[in-house]
Amino acid sequence: MNAGPFYVFFGILGLMAGALIVWFVLADHPFESAEIPGGPVDEAEASLLAKMMSDEGRPMDEESIVRLLRLHGEYVEGRIRDELAAQDAARLDQERRQAEAEETRAVQEMAGRDVG
């Protein structure tokens, strides 16, 4: 009996199995959740954290803890980064305008000195 066709069949089967294993290891699977690790902030969590902080000698009120957890959630979601990027862009634009105004003022002063 000639075993040639079996070698081809099992060779193709081996390549498919290897490709499947590589895909499982390296692929970004759609069934992997990109869920944010925080979630909603509830009062039980805030009171527990407030108690733990006061037990450690660092008392903190529950409202501050809730605000801090919400800010952390916004940071993880990326909303704070966008806000900070917009603030940085506005600050850089303001600094650029001030530098241009100072340069214009210096040029005008130099032109006034040259005329006189």
NUDO-523157 format. One record per residue (C-alpha): residue number from 1; residue in one letter; x, y, z. Coordinates in steps of 0.1 Angstrom, whole numbers, plus 2048, in hexadecimal, padded with zeros to 3 digits. Example, Ala and Ser with C-alpha at 12.3 -4.5 7.8 and 13.67 -1.06 7.14 Angstrom:
BEGIN
<rec seq="1" type="a" u="87B" v="7D3" w="84E"/>
<rec seq="2" type="s" u="889" v="7F5" w="847"/>
//
This chain:
BEGIN
<rec seq="1" type="m" u="800" v="800" w="800"/>
<rec seq="2" type="n" u="80C" v="823" w="7F7"/>
<rec seq="3" type="a" u="80E" v="83A" w="816"/>
<rec seq="4" type="g" u="814" v="85A" w="801"/>
<rec seq="5" type="p" u="7F1" v="868" w="803"/>
<rec seq="6" type="f" u="7F0" v="863" w="829"/>
<rec seq="7" type="y" u="810" v="877" w="82D"/>
<rec seq="8" type="v" u="800" v="894" w="81A"/>
<rec seq="9" type="f" u="7DF" v="892" w="82D"/>
<rec seq="10" type="f" u="7F1" v="891" w="84F"/>
<rec seq="11" type="g" u="809" v="8AC" w="845"/>
<rec seq="12" type="i" u="7EC" v="8C3" w="83C"/>
<rec seq="13" type="l" u="7DA" v="8B9" w="85C"/>
<rec seq="14" type="g" u="7F9" v="8C1" w="870"/>
<rec seq="15" type="l" u="7FD" v="8E3" w="860"/>
<rec seq="16" type="m" u="7D9" v="8EB" w="868"/>
<rec seq="17" type="a" u="7DD" v="8E0" w="88C"/>
<rec seq="18" type="g" u="7FD" v="8F4" w="890"/>
<rec seq="19" type="a" u="7EC" v="913" w="881"/>
<rec seq="20" type="l" u="7CF" v="90E" w="899"/>
<rec seq="21" type="i" u="7E6" v="90C" w="8B7"/>
<rec seq="22" type="v" u="7F9" v="92B" w="8AC"/>
<rec seq="23" type="w" u="7D8" v="93E" w="8A8"/>
<rec seq="24" type="f" u="7CD" v="934" w="8CB"/>
<rec seq="25" type="v" u="7EE" v="940" w="8DA"/>
<rec seq="26" type="l" u="7F3" v="960" w="8C6"/>
<rec seq="27" type="a" u="7D2" v="96C" w="8BA"/>
<rec seq="28" type="d" u="7BD" v="988" w="8CA"/>
<rec seq="29" type="h" u="79E" v="973" w="8D1"/>
<rec seq="30" type="p" u="77D" v="984" w="8CF"/>
<rec seq="31" type="f" u="771" v="970" w="8ED"/>
<rec seq="32" type="e" u="78B" v="980" w="903"/>
<rec seq="33" type="s" u="77A" v="99C" w="916"/>
<rec seq="34" type="a" u="788" v="9BF" w="915"/>
<rec seq="35" type="e" u="773" v="9C7" w="934"/>
<rec seq="36" type="i" u="77F" v="9E2" w="94B"/>
<rec seq="37" type="p" u="78A" v="9D5" w="96C"/>
<rec seq="38" type="g" u="777" v="9EE" w="981"/>
<rec seq="39" type="g" u="752" v="9EE" w="97C"/>
<rec seq="40" type="p" u="738" v="A03" w="98D"/>
<rec seq="41" type="v" u="740" v="A11" w="9AF"/>
<rec seq="42" type="d" u="727" v="A07" w="9CA"/>
<rec seq="43" type="e" u="724" v="A14" w="9EE"/>
<rec seq="44" type="a" u="72E" v="9F3" w="9FE"/>
<rec seq="45" type="e" u="74F" v="9F4" w="9EC"/>
<rec seq="46" type="a" u="754" v="A18" w="9F7"/>
<rec seq="47" type="s" u="74C" v="A11" w="A1B"/>
<rec seq="48" type="l" u="763" v="9F3" w="A1B"/>
<rec seq="49" type="l" u="77F" v="A07" w="A0D"/>
<rec seq="50" type="a" u="779" v="A23" w="A26"/>
<rec seq="51" type="k" u="77A" v="A0B" w="A43"/>
<rec seq="52" type="m" u="79A" v="9FB" w="A36"/>
<rec seq="53" type="m" u="7AB" v="A1D" w="A32"/>
<rec seq="54" type="s" u="7A1" v="A28" w="A55"/>
<rec seq="55" type="d" u="7AD" v="A07" w="A63"/>
<rec seq="56" type="e" u="7CF" v="A0F" w="A53"/>
<rec seq="57" type="g" u="7CF" v="A31" w="A63"/>
<rec seq="58" type="r" u="7C6" v="A44" w="A43"/>
<rec seq="59" type="p" u="7A2" v="A4F" w="A48"/>
<rec seq="60" type="m" u="790" v="A58" w="A28"/>
<rec seq="61" type="d" u="76B" v="A60" w="A23"/>
<rec seq="62" type="e" u="756" v="A4B" w="A0C"/>
<rec seq="63" type="e" u="74E" v="A67" w="9F4"/>
<rec seq="64" type="s" u="773" v="A6C" w="9ED"/>
<rec seq="65" type="i" u="777" v="A46" w="9E7"/>
<rec seq="66" type="v" u="75A" v="A45" w="9CF"/>
<rec seq="67" type="r" u="768" v="A63" w="9BC"/>
<rec seq="68" type="l" u="78A" v="A53" w="9BB"/>
<rec seq="69" type="l" u="77C" v="A31" w="9AE"/>
<rec seq="70" type="r" u="768" v="A43" w="993"/>
<rec seq="71" type="l" u="786" v="A57" w="988"/>
<rec seq="72" type="h" u="79A" v="A37" w="987"/>
<rec seq="73" type="g" u="77F" v="A27" w="971"/>
<rec seq="74" type="e" u="780" v="A44" w="95A"/>
<rec seq="75" type="y" u="7A5" v="A42" w="958"/>
<rec seq="76" type="v" u="7A4" v="A1D" w="94F"/>
<rec seq="77" type="e" u="789" v="A23" w="935"/>
<rec seq="78" type="g" u="79F" v="A3E" w="925"/>
<rec seq="79" type="r" u="788" v="A5C" w="92A"/>
<rec seq="80" type="i" u="7A0" v="A6E" w="941"/>
<rec seq="81" type="r" u="7BD" v="A69" w="928"/>
<rec seq="82" type="d" u="7A8" v="A7A" w="90D"/>
<rec seq="83" type="e" u="79F" v="A97" w="924"/>
<rec seq="84" type="l" u="7C4" v="A9B" w="92F"/>
<rec seq="85" type="a" u="7CF" v="A9A" w="90B"/>
<rec seq="86" type="a" u="7B7" v="AB6" w="902"/>
<rec seq="87" type="q" u="7C2" v="ACB" w="920"/>
<rec seq="88" type="d" u="7E7" v="AC6" w="916"/>
<rec seq="89" type="a" u="7DF" v="AD0" w="8F2"/>
<rec seq="90" type="a" u="7CD" v="AEF" w="8FE"/>
<rec seq="91" type="r" u="7EA" v="AF8" w="915"/>
<rec seq="92" type="l" u="804" v="AF3" w="8FA"/>
<rec seq="93" type="d" u="7F0" v="B09" w="8E2"/>
<rec seq="94" type="q" u="7EE" v="B24" w="8FD"/>
<rec seq="95" type="e" u="814" v="B22" w="902"/>
<rec seq="96" type="r" u="81A" v="B24" w="8DD"/>
<rec seq="97" type="r" u="804" v="B43" w="8DA"/>
<rec seq="98" type="q" u="816" v="B53" w="8F7"/>
<rec seq="99" type="a" u="838" v="B4C" w="8E8"/>
<rec seq="100" type="e" u="82C" v="B5A" w="8C6"/>
<rec seq="101" type="a" u="81F" v="B7A" w="8D8"/>
<rec seq="102" type="e" u="840" v="B7E" w="8EB"/>
<rec seq="103" type="e" u="854" v="B79" w="8CA"/>
<rec seq="104" type="t" u="83E" v="B93" w="8B8"/>
<rec seq="105" type="r" u="842" v="BAB" w="8D5"/>
<rec seq="106" type="a" u="868" v="BA6" w="8D4"/>
<rec seq="107" type="v" u="869" v="BAC" w="8AF"/>
<rec seq="108" type="q" u="854" v="BCC" w="8B2"/>
<rec seq="109" type="e" u="86B" v="BD9" w="8CE"/>
<rec seq="110" type="m" u="88A" v="BD2" w="8B8"/>
<rec seq="111" type="a" u="879" v="BE3" w="89A"/>
<rec seq="112" type="g" u="871" v="C01" w="8B1"/>
<rec seq="113" type="r" u="896" v="C03" w="8BC"/>
<rec seq="114" type="d" u="8A3" v="C02" w="899"/>
<rec seq="115" type="v" u="88C" v="C1F" w="88D"/>
<rec seq="116" type="g" u="897" v="C36" w="8AA"/>
//
